[in-house]
């Protein structure tokens, strides 16, 4: 009994004697932070839960290679391109009347104005001071929390039956498919094919067809002499800050023809070998049971037939696993293809998006693509971010007029991917199909404005290590809990050595970070590259069992796996603020409570700063009202705003958590949880007893604690950090 009671208490850090002058001093910064968050809320697409009534389980709510007849119905919708963006109309007459069903919230011009304003805000002195201090305080709070409660967290984890780090769900949210196998796996596969099928015709080169044996003979390669060193696909010291040399590592033995034969989906043998390797990778995933992955497949935008070719490769080879989903990566290579296939940037966009709108309108026009898209959960945008690019401006031409030899900048690419995805997702939702989220590479290298663009447009990002350079953006990513899939071993070989990686700092401060592999072929040695990443990170950064389980849970929340699958993996209440099921996640309720309360404090501080403004009543604080508990927002000054908020949301459908964001809900829901796109759970939902919010800096004190604080105030002492044991819900009782 004593052991059970002990798990109900943990020590919280309480900040007292908050200076009103300090709060008022940063009111202008708080207002601009709120403006940035509100803009993101307007930009980002908020999807509904797809097939919300599906039974929780490992299997997705669809058959990967069969489609019912009612899903193949052609609609009367039509569409056309307007200034680079596909607009959807209910019929031909509506299109003639220029009456689209959906409109993109912001134009290219207003988008660049918003980015300019955000970058100016990031360089604003008081903003940098405020956010830097808050981030430092968040990190210190976490370190103090670990010192005080580490043993209690471990004790709670020990009460979870049949759970440890090995058998909690974890998702590799960022891995490129053509390098998803390790180098030893690829080597064994190549040797096996050379021995078993040496006379199979595999490529057309130099005006003749070549067998596999002839290809290796022409390259002076002997099957018996092949080794990992000969294969030469692993990143080394020569790839650091040399993305061009890193890309060459995709060529086994330094030969592009071997890459075409073994690592391409579109070749003479129709991607047969890559499909076989993929099935072997899937088998390894199935054996591991608790690991899953989201693989990137490429669409280059050279021709419209790319989508059908890729879909045929997946469907014809029956490539499916309950442990895997697909993302489509779009390389920023318009300038490379300009001379051959894409005269203008609009041609590039047409090749990428036209087939998607066509198959959404009429699934029978591309039946294999329709089946394939069920497994696709998002769009990625990839390439070397460190390349020089023209600075963003408000005077860029529309895609139809972009025929320059220069590649459009990152921010330009991202806007048109976002804008077309926005209307496509609206269209697909109306038809009852799944949607595609935007999860680009951002912040791996290059300019900080890449992450500013992603902040407004993306559901989650990959890498994000450049957030360490700008405290303002880092703080905004924290407030909105945008998912960041980080790859420390990849960064170590390309842009940032391991000991300088900001991952442990981001994690301590409470950013929504996960660990991913990026390219196992180039960076890893074992059959379980994701476990390799976790193992190295745990030992180098001294992560606790609760830490790595929290990171694993973040990866599931960031992923695009369906709602019923996440419910099975994390528990039916995973969408709620403190809906942690320790029996599934192996995360201590103490840790989840700490993260929730810390974010609440930051949002409350912003709210208190805003209250000092004379025009506070004119501000849109719906984001804060949605996130903060009613104990804080119960004053009369909020009642009118809450009424407006309820009126505005009464007609909205159930929302899903954006991929890449931690879900949040501040009110109990029915059997179908409400999930918001911009996360960060704030209010604790309890079934057995009411929730009393912690005091912290919320100035809600009772009894002896209040007496001590009054004494401190009378002594005019500076800010005091004290600790107080407080109850957290017992996992057994819940």
C-alpha positions in Angstrom: 0.0 0.0 0.0 2.9 2.4 0.8 4.3 1.7 -2.6 1.1 2.7 -4.3 0.7 5.9 -2.3 4.3 6.8 -3.0 3.7 7.0 -6.8 1.0 9.6 -6.3 3.4 12.4 -5.2 6.1 14.4 -7.0 7.8 17.6 -6.3 7.0 20.7 -8.5 9.1 23.8 -8.9 7.2 26.9 -7.8 8.3 30.4 -8.9 7.1 33.1 -6.6 7.3 37.0 -6.4 6.6 37.4 -10.0 7.4 41.0 -11.0 4.5 42.9 -12.6 6.9 45.3 -14.2 8.7 42.3 -16.0 5.4 41.0 -17.2 4.4 44.4 -18.6 7.8 45.0 -20.1 7.4 42.1 -22.5 3.7 42.7 -23.4 4.7 43.9 -26.9 6.7 40.7 -27.4 3.8 38.6 -26.1 1.5 40.3 -28.6 3.8 39.5 -31.5 4.2 35.9 -30.4 0.4 35.6 -30.3 0.2 37.2 -33.8 2.6 34.6 -35.2 0.7 31.7 -33.6 -2.6 33.0 -34.9 -1.2 33.3 -38.4 0.0 29.7 -38.3 -3.5 28.7 -37.2 -4.9 30.5 -40.3 -2.3 29.0 -42.7 -2.1 25.4 -41.7 -4.6 22.9 -42.9 -6.7 21.3 -40.1 -7.8 17.9 -41.2 -10.7 15.8 -39.9 -10.1 12.3 -38.5 -10.3 9.9 -41.5 -12.5 6.9 -40.7 -12.9 7.9 -37.0 -15.2 5.0 -36.3 -12.6 2.3 -37.3 -11.9 -0.3 -34.6 -8.5 0.3 -32.9 -6.0 -2.3 -34.1 -2.8 -2.9 -36.0 -4.6 -3.0 -39.4 -5.4 0.3 -41.2 -9.1 1.1 -41.9 -8.8 0.1 -45.6 -7.6 -2.8 -47.8 -4.4 -1.8 -49.4 -5.1 -3.3 -52.8 -8.9 -3.5 -53.0 -11.3 -0.6 -53.3 -15.1 -0.7 -52.9 -17.3 0.5 -55.8 -18.7 3.4 -53.9 -15.2 4.9 -53.6 -14.7 4.8 -57.4 -17.6 7.2 -58.1 -16.8 10.1 -60.5 -17.9 13.5 -59.3 -19.0 16.6 -61.3 -16.1 18.6 -59.8 -13.8 20.4 -62.1 -10.5 22.3 -61.5 -8.1 24.7 -63.1 -4.9 26.5 -62.3 -5.0 30.1 -61.1 -1.6 31.8 -60.5 0.1 28.5 -59.8 -2.6 27.0 -57.5 -5.3 24.4 -58.5 -8.8 25.7 -57.6 -11.7 23.2 -57.4 -15.2 24.0 -58.6 -18.4 22.1 -58.0 -19.2 22.0 -61.8 -18.4 23.7 -65.1 -20.8 26.6 -64.5 -19.2 27.5 -61.2 -15.9 27.5 -62.9 -17.1 29.9 -65.5 -18.5 32.2 -62.7 -15.1 32.0 -60.9 -16.7 30.6 -57.8 -14.2 28.0 -56.3 -15.3 25.7 -53.5 -12.1 26.4 -51.5 -9.6 29.2 -51.4 -6.1 29.3 -50.0 -6.0 31.6 -46.9 -3.0 33.6 -48.1 -1.6 34.8 -51.4 2.1 34.6 -52.3 2.5 38.3 -51.7 0.9 38.2 -48.2 2.9 35.1 -47.4 6.2 36.9 -48.1 5.1 39.9 -46.1 4.3 37.5 -43.2 7.7 35.9 -43.5 9.4 39.3 -43.6 7.6 40.3 -40.5 8.5 37.1 -38.7 12.2 37.4 -39.6 12.2 41.0 -38.4 10.6 39.8 -35.1 13.2 37.1 -34.8 15.9 39.8 -34.9 14.1 42.2 -32.5 16.2 42.6 -29.4 13.5 42.4 -26.7 12.0 39.3 -28.4 15.4 37.6 -28.4 16.0 38.4 -24.8 12.5 37.3 -23.7 12.5 34.0 -25.6 16.2 33.2 -24.7 15.4 33.6 -21.0 12.2 31.5 -21.2 14.0 28.7 -23.1 16.8 28.7 -20.5 14.3 28.6 -17.7 12.4 25.7 -19.4 15.7 23.8 -19.6 16.6 24.5 -16.0 13.1 23.5 -14.8 13.5 20.1 -16.6 16.9 19.5 -15.1 15.5 20.4 -11.6 12.5 18.1 -12.2 14.9 15.2 -13.1 16.9 15.8 -9.9 13.8 15.8 -7.8 11.6 13.2 -9.4 13.8 10.8 -11.5 13.4 8.0 -9.0 9.7 8.4 -8.8 9.3 8.3 -12.6 11.3 5.1 -12.7 9.2 3.6 -9.9 6.0 4.4 -11.9 7.5 2.8 -14.9 8.2 -0.4 -13.0 4.5 -0.7 -12.2 3.6 -1.0 -15.9 3.2 -4.7 -16.7 5.0 -6.1 -19.8 6.4 -2.7 -20.8 9.9 -1.5 -21.3 11.6 0.5 -24.0 11.9 -2.5 -26.3 8.2 -3.1 -26.5 6.8 0.4 -26.7 5.8 1.6 -30.1 8.3 3.8 -32.0 8.2 5.1 -35.5 11.0 6.1 -37.8 9.3 9.2 -39.0 12.1 10.2 -41.5 13.7 7.6 -43.6 14.4 7.6 -47.4 13.2 4.4 -49.0 16.1 3.9 -51.5 18.5 3.8 -48.5 16.3 2.0 -46.0 18.4 -1.1 -45.9 21.9 -1.2 -44.3 25.0 -1.7 -46.4 25.5 -5.4 -45.4 21.9 -6.1 -46.4 22.4 -4.5 -49.8 25.7 -6.3 -50.3 24.2 -9.7 -49.6 21.3 -9.1 -51.9 23.6 -8.1 -54.8 25.8 -11.2 -54.3 22.7 -13.4 -54.2 21.3 -12.0 -57.4 24.7 -12.4 -59.1 24.9 -16.0 -58.1 21.3 -17.0 -58.7 20.4 -14.8 -61.8 23.5 -13.8 -63.6 21.9 -14.0 -67.0 18.9 -11.8 -66.3 18.7 -8.8 -68.6 18.7 -5.7 -66.3 19.6 -2.6 -68.2 19.9 -1.0 -71.7 23.2 0.8 -72.1 25.4 1.7 -75.1 22.7 0.6 -77.5 22.5 -2.9 -76.2 20.8 -4.9 -73.5 23.1 -6.2 -70.7 22.7 -9.1 -68.2 23.6 -8.7 -64.6 26.8 -10.6 -65.1 27.7 -8.5 -68.1 27.2 -5.3 -66.1 29.6 -6.3 -63.4 32.1 -7.6 -66.0 32.0 -4.2 -67.7 32.8 -2.6 -64.4 35.6 -5.0 -63.6 33.9 -6.2 -60.5 34.1 -9.8 -59.3 31.3 -11.2 -57.1 33.7 -13.0 -54.8 35.7 -9.9 -54.2 32.8 -7.6 -53.3 32.8 -6.3 -49.8 31.2 -3.4 -47.8 34.3 -1.4 -48.5 34.0 -2.1 -52.2 30.4 -1.1 -52.1 31.4 2.3 -50.7 28.0 3.6 -49.8 28.7 4.7 -46.2 29.2 8.4 -45.4 32.7 9.3 -44.3 34.8 12.3 -43.5 34.6 13.5 -47.1 30.9 14.1 -47.0 30.9 16.6 -44.1 29.5 19.9 -45.6 29.6 18.2 -49.0 26.1 17.3 -49.9 27.2 16.7 -53.5 29.6 13.9 -52.4 27.0 12.5 -50.1 24.6 12.1 -53.0 27.2 10.1 -54.8 27.1 7.6 -52.0 23.8 6.4 -53.4 25.8 4.8 -56.2 27.0 1.3 -55.2 30.7 0.9 -56.0 30.5 4.5 -57.3 28.5 3.4 -60.4 25.2 5.0 -61.4 24.1 2.0 -63.4 24.2 -0.1 -60.2 21.9 2.5 -58.5 19.6 2.3 -61.5 19.4 -1.5 -61.3 19.1 -2.0 -57.6 17.7 1.2 -56.1 15.3 2.6 -58.6 11.6 1.9 -59.1 11.5 3.0 -62.7 14.0 1.0 -64.8 14.1 -1.8 -67.4 13.1 -4.5 -64.8 10.3 -2.2 -63.4 12.0 -1.9 -60.0 11.9 -5.6 -59.4 15.0 -5.8 -57.3 14.1 -2.8 -55.2 10.7 -4.3 -54.5 12.4 -7.6 -53.3 14.7 -5.7 -51.0 11.7 -3.7 -49.7 9.8 -6.9 -48.8 12.9 -8.0 -46.9 13.0 -4.7 -45.0 9.3 -5.1 -44.3 9.9 -8.6 -42.9 12.5 -7.2 -40.5 10.0 -4.6 -39.4 7.3 -7.2 -38.8 9.7 -9.3 -36.8 10.7 -6.4 -34.6 6.9 -5.9 -33.9 7.2 -2.6 -32.0 9.1 -0.6 -34.7 7.4 1.1 -37.7 8.6 3.5 -40.4 7.5 6.1 -42.9 9.5 5.7 -46.1 10.0 8.5 -48.7 9.5 7.7 -52.4 10.5 10.3 -55.0 8.3 12.2 -57.5 10.6 14.5 -59.5 8.1 16.5 -61.4 9.6 15.7 -64.8 6.4 14.1 -66.3 2.9 13.4 -65.2 3.3 9.6 -65.7 5.6 9.4 -62.7 2.7 8.9 -60.3 1.2 6.0 -62.3 4.6 4.4 -62.6 5.3 4.6 -58.9 1.7 3.4 -58.0 2.1 0.5 -60.4 5.4 -0.5 -58.7 3.7 -0.5 -55.2 0.5 -2.2 -56.2 1.9 -4.7 -58.7 4.5 -5.9 -56.2 1.9 -5.8 -53.4 4.2 -3.7 -51.2 2.4 -3.3 -47.9 3.1 -3.7 -44.2 1.0 -2.7 -41.2 4.3 -1.3 -39.9 5.0 1.1 -42.8 3.5 4.1 -44.6 4.7 6.2 -47.5 5.5 9.8 -47.9 6.3 11.4 -51.3 9.5 13.5 -51.4 9.7 16.2 -54.1 13.3 17.2 -54.8 13.8 20.9 -55.5 15.4 20.3 -58.9 13.4 22.4 -61.3 16.6 24.0 -62.6 18.0 20.6 -63.5 15.0 19.5 -65.5 14.3 22.9 -67.1 16.2 22.2 -70.3 14.6 18.8 -70.9 11.0 18.6 -69.6 9.8 21.6 -67.6 9.9 24.9 -69.4 8.3 26.8 -66.6 7.9 26.2 -62.9 4.2 25.7 -63.6 5.0 22.7 -65.7 6.8 21.3 -62.7 3.7 21.9 -60.5 1.4 20.4 -63.1 3.5 17.2 -63.2 3.3 16.9 -59.5 -0.3 17.9 -58.8 -2.4 17.3 -61.9 -2.6 13.5 -61.5 -3.6 13.9 -57.9 -6.6 16.2 -58.7 -7.5 13.9 -61.6 -7.6 10.8 -59.5 -9.5 12.5 -56.7 -12.2 13.6 -59.2 -12.3 10.2 -61.0 -10.6 7.3 -59.2 -11.2 5.1 -62.2 -8.9 7.3 -64.3 -5.9 6.0 -62.2 -7.1 3.0 -60.3 -3.7 1.9 -59.0 -2.8 5.4 -58.0 -6.1 5.6 -56.0 -5.2 2.5 -54.1 -1.6 3.6 -53.5 -2.7 7.0 -52.1 -4.4 5.3 -49.3 -1.0 4.4 -47.9 0.5 7.8 -48.5 0.4 10.1 -45.5 2.3 13.2 -46.5 4.5 15.2 -48.8 8.2 16.0 -48.1 10.3 18.6 -49.9 14.0 17.7 -50.1 17.4 18.8 -51.4 20.5 20.5 -50.2 19.4 23.5 -48.1 22.9 25.0 -48.0 22.7 25.9 -51.7 22.8 29.6 -52.5 19.4 30.9 -53.3 17.9 34.3 -54.3 16.6 36.1 -51.2 12.9 36.1 -50.8 11.0 39.1 -51.9 7.4 40.1 -52.5 8.0 40.5 -56.3 8.6 36.9 -57.4 6.7 36.0 -60.6 3.9 33.5 -60.6 4.9 29.9 -61.6 3.6 30.3 -65.2 6.1 33.2 -65.7 9.0 31.5 -63.9 11.3 30.3 -66.8 14.6 31.5 -65.3 17.6 29.3 -65.2 17.8 29.9 -61.5 16.0 27.6 -59.1 13.2 29.1 -57.1 14.1 29.6 -53.4 13.0 27.2 -50.7 10.3 29.5 -49.5 8.8 29.7 -53.0 8.8 25.9 -53.4 7.2 25.5 -50.0 4.4 28.0 -50.6 3.2 26.3 -53.8 3.4 22.8 -52.4 1.4 24.1 -49.4 -1.2 26.0 -51.5 -1.9 23.1 -53.9 -2.0 20.6 -51.0 -4.5 22.9 -49.2 -7.0 22.8 -52.0 -6.3 19.1 -52.8 -6.9 18.1 -49.1 -10.1 20.0 -49.0 -11.2 18.2 -52.2 -10.2 14.8 -50.8 -11.9 15.3 -47.5 -15.1 16.2 -49.3 -14.8 12.9 -51.3 -14.1 10.9 -48.1 -10.5 10.1 -48.9 -7.4 10.4 -46.8 -5.4 13.6 -46.9 -1.7 14.4 -47.3 0.2 16.5 -44.8 3.2 18.7 -45.5 6.3 17.6 -43.6 9.3 19.1 -45.4 13.1 19.0 -44.6 13.7 22.3 -42.9 16.6 23.7 -40.8 19.2 21.1 -41.7 21.4 23.8 -43.2 21.0 27.1 -45.0 19.0 30.2 -44.0 16.8 30.5 -40.9 13.9 31.7 -43.1 13.3 28.1 -44.2 12.1 27.3 -40.7 10.0 30.5 -40.6 8.2 29.3 -43.8 7.8 25.8 -42.3 6.4 27.4 -39.1 3.5 28.9 -41.1 2.9 26.1 -43.6 4.0 22.7 -42.4 2.5 20.1 -40.0 6.0 19.0 -39.0 9.6 19.2 -40.1 12.6 17.0 -40.5 16.0 17.9 -38.9 15.4 21.5 -37.6 18.9 21.7 -36.1 19.2 25.4 -37.2 16.5 26.3 -34.6 19.4 26.5 -32.2 20.4 29.8 -34.0 17.1 31.7 -33.3 15.5 31.6 -29.9 12.4 33.3 -31.1 11.5 30.6 -33.7 12.6 27.9 -31.3 10.1 29.3 -28.7 7.4 29.5 -31.3 8.0 25.9 -32.2 7.7 25.0 -28.5 4.4 27.0 -28.0 2.8 25.3 -31.0 4.5 21.9 -30.4 5.3 21.4 -34.1 6.8 18.0 -34.5 10.6 17.8 -35.3 12.0 14.5 -36.6 15.7 14.8 -35.8 18.5 12.5 -37.2 21.7 13.0 -35.0 23.8 10.4 -36.8 22.9 11.9 -40.2 23.8 15.4 -39.0 27.0 14.1 -37.6 28.2 13.0 -41.0 26.9 16.0 -43.0 26.4 19.3 -41.1 26.9 19.1 -37.3 29.0 16.9 -35.1 27.2 14.7 -32.6 28.3 16.5 -29.4 27.1 19.8 -30.8 23.7 18.5 -31.8 20.9 20.5 -30.1 18.6 17.4 -29.6 19.1 17.0 -25.9 18.6 20.7 -25.3 15.4 20.8 -27.4 14.1 17.7 -25.6 14.8 19.2 -22.2 13.1 22.4 -23.1 10.0 20.5 -24.1 10.0 20.8 -27.9 8.1 18.0 -29.7 11.2 16.1 -30.9 11.6 12.5 -32.1 14.6 10.5 -33.3 14.8 9.1 -36.9 17.4 7.4 -39.1 17.3 9.4 -42.4 19.5 7.1 -44.4 20.4 3.7 -42.8 22.4 2.7 -45.9 24.8 5.6 -45.4 24.8 6.0 -41.6 24.0 2.8 -39.8 25.5 -0.7 -39.4 22.9 -3.0 -37.8 19.6 -4.5 -38.9 17.7 -2.2 -36.6 18.9 1.3 -37.4 16.3 3.0 -35.3 17.4 1.1 -32.2 20.9 2.0 -33.1 19.9 5.7 -33.1 18.2 5.4 -29.7 21.1 3.4 -28.3 23.7 5.9 -29.2 21.6 8.9 -28.1 20.8 7.2 -24.8 24.5 6.6 -23.9 26.0 9.8 -25.2 23.3 12.1 -23.8 22.6 10.0 -20.7 18.8 9.7 -21.4 16.7 8.0 -18.8 14.2 5.1 -19.6 11.4 7.7 -19.2 13.2 10.0 -21.7 13.5 7.5 -24.5 9.9 6.3 -24.0 8.7 9.9 -24.2 10.7 10.3 -27.4 9.2 7.1 -28.8 5.7 8.3 -28.0 6.4 11.6 -29.7 7.4 9.7 -32.9 4.0 8.0 -32.9 2.1 11.3 -32.5 4.2 12.9 -35.2 3.6 10.1 -37.6 0.8 9.8 -40.2 -0.5 6.4 -39.0 -4.3 6.3 -38.9 -6.3 7.2 -35.8 -7.4 3.7 -35.1 -3.7 2.5 -35.2 -2.5 5.2 -32.9 -5.4 4.4 -30.5 -4.2 0.8 -30.4 -0.6 1.8 -29.9 -1.0 4.6 -27.3 -4.5 4.1 -25.8 -7.9 5.5 -26.8 -7.3 8.8 -24.9 -3.9 9.6 -26.6 -5.5 12.7 -28.0 -6.2 14.2 -24.6 -3.8 16.4 -22.7 -2.9 13.9 -20.0 -4.4 10.9 -21.7 -1.3 8.9 -21.1 -1.8 5.1 -20.8 1.4 3.9 -19.0 0.5 0.3 -19.8 1.0 1.1 -23.4 3.6 4.0 -23.5 5.7 3.1 -20.4 5.9 6.9 -19.7 5.4 8.0 -16.1 2.3 10.1 -15.5 4.6 12.4 -13.5 6.5 13.2 -16.7 3.4 13.9 -18.8 2.0 16.1 -16.0 5.2 18.0 -15.8 5.3 18.7 -19.5 1.7 19.8 -19.5 2.0 22.1 -16.6 5.2 23.7 -17.9 3.5 24.6 -21.2 0.5 25.9 -19.3 2.8 28.2 -17.4 4.3 29.6 -20.6 0.9 30.2 -22.2 -0.4 31.8 -19.0 2.6 34.1 -18.8 1.9 35.3 -22.3 -1.8 35.9 -21.4 -0.9 37.9 -18.3 1.5 40.1 -20.4 -1.3 40.7 -22.9 -3.6 41.7 -20.2 -1.4 44.8 -19.5 -2.1 46.1 -23.0 -4.8 48.8 -23.3 -6.3 47.1 -26.4 -6.4 43.7 -24.8 -10.1 43.3 -25.5 -9.5 43.7 -29.2 -6.9 40.8 -29.4 -7.7 37.4 -30.8 -6.8 35.1 -27.9 -8.7 32.0 -29.0 -5.5 30.0 -29.2 -4.8 30.7 -25.5 -8.4 30.1 -24.5 -8.3 26.7 -26.2 -5.1 25.7 -24.5 -5.4 27.1 -21.0 -7.6 25.4 -18.3 -10.8 27.0 -17.2 -9.4 27.8 -13.8 -7.2 30.4 -15.4 -9.7 31.8 -18.0 -12.8 31.9 -15.8 -12.7 35.7 -15.3 -15.4 38.0 -16.7 -13.0 39.5 -19.2 -12.8 36.1 -21.0 -16.5 35.2 -21.0 -17.4 37.3 -24.1 -14.4 35.9 -26.0 -15.3 32.4 -25.0 -18.8 32.9 -26.3 -17.4 34.0 -29.6 -15.1 31.1 -29.7 -17.9 28.6 -29.0 -20.1 30.2 -31.7 -17.3 30.0 -34.2 -16.5 26.4 -33.4 -20.0 25.0 -33.1 -20.2 24.3 -36.8 -16.8 22.8 -37.1 -16.2 19.1 -37.6 -14.1 16.9 -35.4 -10.5 17.8 -36.0 -7.5 15.5 -36.1 -4.1 16.1 -34.8 -1.8 17.4 -37.5 0.9 15.0 -38.3 3.9 16.3 -36.6 2.0 17.8 -33.7 1.2 16.6 -30.2 -2.6 16.4 -29.9 -4.5 18.5 -27.4 -8.0 18.8 -26.1 -9.3 20.9 -23.3 -12.8 19.4 -22.8 -14.0 15.8 -22.4 -15.4 14.3 -25.6 -17.5 11.5 -26.8 -16.1 8.2 -28.0 -14.5 10.1 -30.9 -11.8 12.4 -29.5 -11.4 15.9 -30.7 -7.8 16.5 -32.0 -6.4 19.9 -32.8 -3.7 20.6 -35.3 -1.7 22.7 -33.1 -1.1 20.8 -29.9 0.2 20.8 -26.6 -2.1 19.4 -24.2 -3.1 21.6 -21.4 -6.1 20.5 -19.4 -6.2 17.2 -17.5 -9.2 15.1 -18.1 -10.1 12.8 -15.1 -12.8 10.3 -14.9 -12.8 9.6 -11.1 -12.2 13.0 -9.5 -12.0 16.7 -10.4 -8.6 18.1 -11.4 -7.1 20.9 -9.3 -4.4 22.7 -11.3 -1.0 23.0 -9.8 0.0 26.3 -8.3 3.3 26.9 -10.1 3.4 30.5 -11.2 -0.4 30.6 -11.6 -0.9 32.4 -8.3 -3.3 29.8 -7.0 -2.1 29.0 -3.5 -3.8 27.6 -0.5 -2.9 27.1 3.1 0.6 26.9 4.3 2.1 27.5 0.8 0.2 30.9 0.6 1.5 31.9 4.1 5.1 31.2 3.0 4.7 33.2 -0.1 3.2 36.2 1.7 6.2 36.2 4.0 8.5 36.2 1.1 6.7 39.1 -0.5 6.9 41.1 2.8 10.6 40.5 2.9 10.9 41.9 -0.6 12.9 38.9 -1.6 13.8 38.1 -5.2 12.2 35.3 -7.2 12.4 32.1 -5.1 12.5 28.6 -6.5 11.0 26.2 -4.1 9.7 22.7 -4.3 6.4 21.3 -3.2 5.2 17.7 -3.3 1.9 17.6 -5.1 -0.4 14.8 -6.1 -0.7 13.5 -9.6 -3.4 11.0 -10.7 -2.7 7.5 -9.8 -2.3 5.4 -13.0 -4.0 2.5 -11.3 -7.1 4.5 -10.3 -7.4 6.0 -13.8 
